[in-house]
Amino acid sequence: MTDQDQRWGIIGGTGVTSLEGLEIKERREMSTPWGAPSAPLVVGEIEGASAVFLPRHGDPHRIAPHEVNYRANLWAMRELGVTRIIAVNAVGSMHGSMVPGSLVLPDQLIDYTWGRGHTYYEGQLEQTEHIDFTFPYCETLRQKMAESARRHGLPCTAGGVYGCTQGPRLETAAEIVRLERDGCDIVGMTGMPEAALARELELDYACLALVVNWAAGKTAELITMDDIRRNLEAGIGHVGQVLRDLMQA
């Protein structure tokens, strides 16, 4: 299969319920063995490349991180022919160089979630599998996004550890200290089980994280949704630029 034959999947996180530059062909209501996806899947083209867009939290934003049907979302994308996925995630930062409004392309993650439907291998199966998850993100996609960011002079860190917490509440300052001690650089609520499910379905998957706040206790101020929205607005153009470059590659 050539690059031209492959279909992109874009999963939008907090604040990303639509995708600029997507020429919409159709909206698909999908059903899967795992239930319904978060929203109708938007099928179209970006820069001439075939793409499917799905807002992870629904449209409007209504589904909490621990209630997202990750299995249905990934399954539906594969059913529509998606072979590679860019997951856009809004995150908090614990690292001094990963400032609000900047991009991070993590290369590792630590999962702190519980109770989520985290695998397709359950129930009365004839055979189960144990996927290799040593490196949870597709390195080829990560490098292409890093090259785009460098070319355009965008604030971007190509590497880091994503700590995925349960949500929907934000973390305590003590929890952030623990995450830092564990080696995490950024924190979010939706990175897992999404990445592992993509691996089970043999889909190329990478995270394009947008820092929207300093993590709890990293500044004297409390975290507010107004601050998060401002940083989303400041950085969402960077996200769009990287995605458009990928579609043109």
C-alpha positions in Angstrom: 0.0 0.0 0.0 1.4 3.4 -1.0 1.2 6.6 1.0 -1.4 7.8 -1.4 -3.5 4.8 -0.7 -3.4 5.2 3.0 -6.1 7.1 5.0 -5.2 9.3 7.9 -7.1 9.4 11.2 -7.1 12.5 13.3 -8.5 12.2 16.9 -9.2 15.6 18.4 -8.9 16.3 22.1 -10.2 19.0 24.4 -11.0 22.1 22.4 -10.7 20.3 19.0 -14.2 19.4 17.9 -13.5 20.3 14.2 -10.5 20.3 11.9 -9.5 23.4 9.9 -8.8 22.6 6.3 -10.8 19.4 6.2 -12.9 19.3 3.1 -15.9 17.2 4.3 -17.3 14.5 2.0 -19.6 12.8 4.5 -20.4 12.2 8.1 -20.7 8.6 9.1 -22.8 7.3 12.0 -21.0 4.1 13.0 -21.8 1.1 15.2 -19.2 -1.4 16.3 -19.0 -4.6 18.4 -17.9 -2.3 21.2 -20.7 0.2 21.0 -20.9 3.7 19.4 -18.0 6.0 18.8 -17.9 9.4 20.5 -19.5 11.2 17.5 -20.2 10.7 13.8 -16.9 10.3 12.0 -16.2 13.1 9.5 -14.7 11.7 6.3 -13.0 14.1 3.8 -9.7 15.4 2.5 -6.9 17.6 3.8 -4.4 18.9 1.3 -5.7 16.2 -1.1 -5.1 13.3 1.4 -7.9 11.1 2.6 -8.7 11.6 6.2 -11.2 10.7 9.0 -11.7 13.1 11.9 -13.3 12.2 15.2 -13.7 14.4 18.3 -12.7 12.2 21.2 -15.0 13.9 23.7 -17.9 14.3 21.3 -19.3 17.4 19.6 -20.0 19.4 21.7 -17.5 18.4 24.3 -19.5 16.2 26.6 -17.8 12.9 27.3 -15.4 12.7 30.3 -12.0 11.1 29.7 -12.8 8.0 31.7 -16.1 7.5 29.8 -14.7 7.8 26.2 -15.4 4.6 24.3 -11.9 4.2 23.1 -12.5 0.7 21.7 -15.4 1.9 19.5 -13.5 5.0 18.3 -10.4 3.0 17.1 -12.5 0.2 15.7 -14.7 2.5 13.7 -11.6 4.3 12.3 -10.1 1.0 11.1 -13.5 0.0 9.6 -13.3 3.2 7.5 -9.8 2.3 6.2 -7.7 4.4 8.5 -4.1 3.0 8.7 -2.3 5.8 10.7 -3.6 8.0 13.5 -2.5 11.3 14.9 -4.0 11.8 18.4 -4.2 15.5 19.4 -4.1 15.7 23.2 -4.3 18.7 25.5 -1.8 18.3 28.4 -0.3 19.9 31.4 3.4 20.4 31.7 5.9 19.5 34.5 8.9 20.4 32.4 10.4 23.9 32.3 11.0 23.8 28.5 7.5 22.5 27.7 5.7 25.8 28.1 1.9 26.5 27.6 1.1 27.0 24.0 3.9 24.7 22.8 3.8 21.3 21.2 5.2 18.0 22.6 5.8 14.8 20.7 6.1 12.2 23.5 8.0 9.0 22.9 7.0 7.2 26.0 4.0 7.0 28.4 3.0 5.7 31.8 -0.6 4.6 32.4 -2.2 5.6 35.8 -5.8 4.9 34.6 -8.2 2.2 35.8 -11.5 0.7 35.0 -11.4 1.6 31.3 -12.1 -0.8 28.5 -8.4 -1.2 27.7 -8.1 -4.2 25.3 -9.9 -6.0 22.5 -8.6 -9.3 23.9 -11.2 -10.2 26.5 -14.2 -12.5 26.7 -14.6 -16.0 25.3 -11.7 -15.9 22.9 -10.2 -18.8 20.9 -6.8 -17.1 21.3 -5.4 -14.0 23.0 -2.4 -11.9 22.1 0.2 -9.9 24.1 1.3 -6.9 22.0 4.8 -5.5 22.3 4.4 -2.0 23.7 8.0 -1.1 24.4 7.8 1.9 22.2 4.1 3.0 22.3 4.3 5.6 19.5 5.1 5.3 15.8 8.6 6.7 15.4 8.2 7.5 11.7 5.1 9.7 12.4 6.9 11.4 15.3 9.9 12.2 13.2 7.7 13.7 10.4 6.0 15.9 12.9 9.2 17.0 14.5 10.6 17.9 11.0 7.5 20.0 10.3 7.8 21.9 13.6 11.5 22.6 13.0 10.8 23.8 9.4 8.3 26.3 10.6 10.1 27.3 13.8 7.3 26.1 16.0 7.8 25.7 19.7 8.1 21.9 20.0 9.8 19.3 22.1 10.4 16.0 20.2 10.4 13.6 23.1 9.1 13.1 26.6 7.0 10.9 28.8 3.2 11.3 28.9 1.6 10.4 32.2 -2.0 9.4 31.7 -4.3 10.0 34.8 -7.9 9.0 35.3 -9.6 12.4 35.4 -11.9 14.1 35.0 -10.5 16.2 37.9 -7.1 17.7 37.6 -4.3 16.3 39.7 -3.2 17.4 43.2 0.2 19.0 43.6 1.4 15.9 45.4 0.3 13.7 42.6 2.3 15.8 40.2 5.4 15.4 42.4 4.9 11.6 42.2 4.5 11.8 38.4 7.7 13.8 38.1 9.5 11.3 40.3 8.3 8.6 38.0 9.8 10.4 35.1 6.8 12.0 33.5 7.1 15.3 31.6 3.5 16.0 30.7 0.2 14.9 32.1 -3.1 14.2 30.4 -6.2 12.0 30.7 -6.8 10.4 27.3 -3.5 8.9 26.1 -4.5 5.5 27.3 -5.9 3.0 26.5 -6.0 4.7 23.1 -2.4 4.1 22.2 -2.5 0.4 23.2 -5.8 -0.2 21.3 -4.2 1.3 18.2 -1.3 -1.1 18.6 -3.7 -4.1 19.0 -5.4 -3.1 15.7 -1.9 -2.7 14.0 -2.5 1.0 13.3 0.4 3.5 13.2 -0.2 5.9 16.1 1.5 9.0 17.4 0.6 11.8 19.9 0.6 15.5 19.0 0.3 17.1 22.4 -0.5 20.7 23.0 0.5 22.1 26.4 -2.5 24.1 27.8 -1.4 24.6 31.4 1.4 24.2 34.0 0.6 21.1 36.1 -0.7 21.5 39.6 1.8 23.1 42.0 4.2 24.2 39.3 3.1 27.8 39.7 1.5 29.7 42.6 -1.7 30.2 40.7 -4.6 27.8 40.5 -5.5 26.2 37.1 -8.5 27.8 35.5 -10.5 26.8 32.4 -10.0 30.3 31.1 -6.3 29.9 31.1 -6.6 26.5 29.4 -8.8 28.0 26.7 -6.4 30.8 26.1 -3.5 28.5 25.7 -5.5 26.2 23.4 -6.2 29.2 21.2 -2.6 30.2 21.2 -1.3 26.8 20.2 -4.0 25.3 18.0 -2.6 27.0 14.9 0.7 25.1 15.5 -1.3 21.8 15.6 -3.0 22.7 12.3 0.3 23.5 10.6 1.9 20.2 11.6 -1.2 18.2 10.5 -1.3 20.0 7.1 2.4 19.2 6.5 1.8 15.5 7.3 -1.1 15.4 4.8 1.2 16.9 2.1 4.0 14.5 2.7 
